[in-house]
Amino acid sequence: MKKFIFALIIVIALLAAVVLSGFQSSPSGGPPAPPSPAGNLTPTPEVTPTPGIDAQEAEKKAEKVAFEIFPDVKIDRTTVELTGEGDYFLYECVVWTEDEKKIQVWIEPATGDIRDFVVNWQMTGRPAEPVVSMDEARETAQAYIDEKSGGADLTQSLEHYSPLPRPPIGTVAGEYFFNYDRLIRGVPCLSDGYSIRVDAVTGKVCGYWKWWKTDEALCVADTVPSVSGEDAKDAVRAYLKETWGDLPGLDVHTADLVWYDGMTRGTDPIPLVWVVRFDDDHYRSLTYPHDTSAFVDAHTGEVLLCSYHPDAG
């Protein structure tokens, strides 16, 4: 998997969640879909959002998303709730159709931007295998991202197909996932970007996620690293040995250069880092094996963060 409407992931704790998920495989064997904001925000009905749009406008935007996905849909009801944590808030909108389709949409009150939407699928009657090919889904995703990004400088960093689980029969046709990372001075961002999901049966966009918060002026580091990718791998090996001892079967895979956005606050310069991916016998023995990652400053060689957990399940 290369470096998911969908890092969105959201104000340090949420961003951290996105960072970790962005470099691990999901239990279903699919790519890491960016987490829904709703799982991290607590209801705060007494909060007044930053002037921008009100709940009624949010409802209209959410229903427009539903009509774009299902043009002939008849809407039964829509709920809107302002949720938030700290200084970050979203309108969480749920649109129900008359035939009980459910579309969840998250909207930023200050700007009215759609941050995230996802379709909750009905499994009945869904075929076992995809009807739409990866190539067809990629064209759909690219057209959608071209429209939504306004010509922003992006690079595609992931494409993956994942079936949908349907116990007890197994799985049915699922979704294609495509991630697009924001480029700043030619280097991808760790957090900023988009994720698009395309239904493998209908060929329509069924999920969208956006995170776009990085101040480009803070990315001042030389884009030519002082520390090589191989040296960054060695730094991670040394860090793991010092911290955890000899890890049986340790295998360091790749090192990719990115901006460490989403992990710094205020006006601090954003470091250029190597994302080093690795696993060991423990991670490979899990029910759903996956690798994990560490972040190494590309100019100092310091390990800024390592997400290795010996009790990972």
Secondary structure, 3 states (H helix, E strand, C coil): CCCCCCCCCCHHHHHHHHHHHCCCCCCCCCCCCCCCHHHCCEECCCCCCCCCCCHHHHHHHHHHHHHHHCCCCCEEEEEEEEEEECCEEEEEEEEEECCCCEEEEEECCCCCCEEEEEEECCCCCCCCCCCCCHHHHHHHHHHHHHHHHCCCCEEEEEEEEEEEEECCCEEEEEEEEEEEEEEECCEEEEEEEEEEEEECCCCCEEEEEEECCCCHHHCCCCCCCCCCHHHHHHHHHHHHHHHHCCCCCCEEEEEEEEECCCCCCCCCCCCEEEEEEEECHHHHCCCCCCCEEEEEECCCCCEEEECCCCCCC
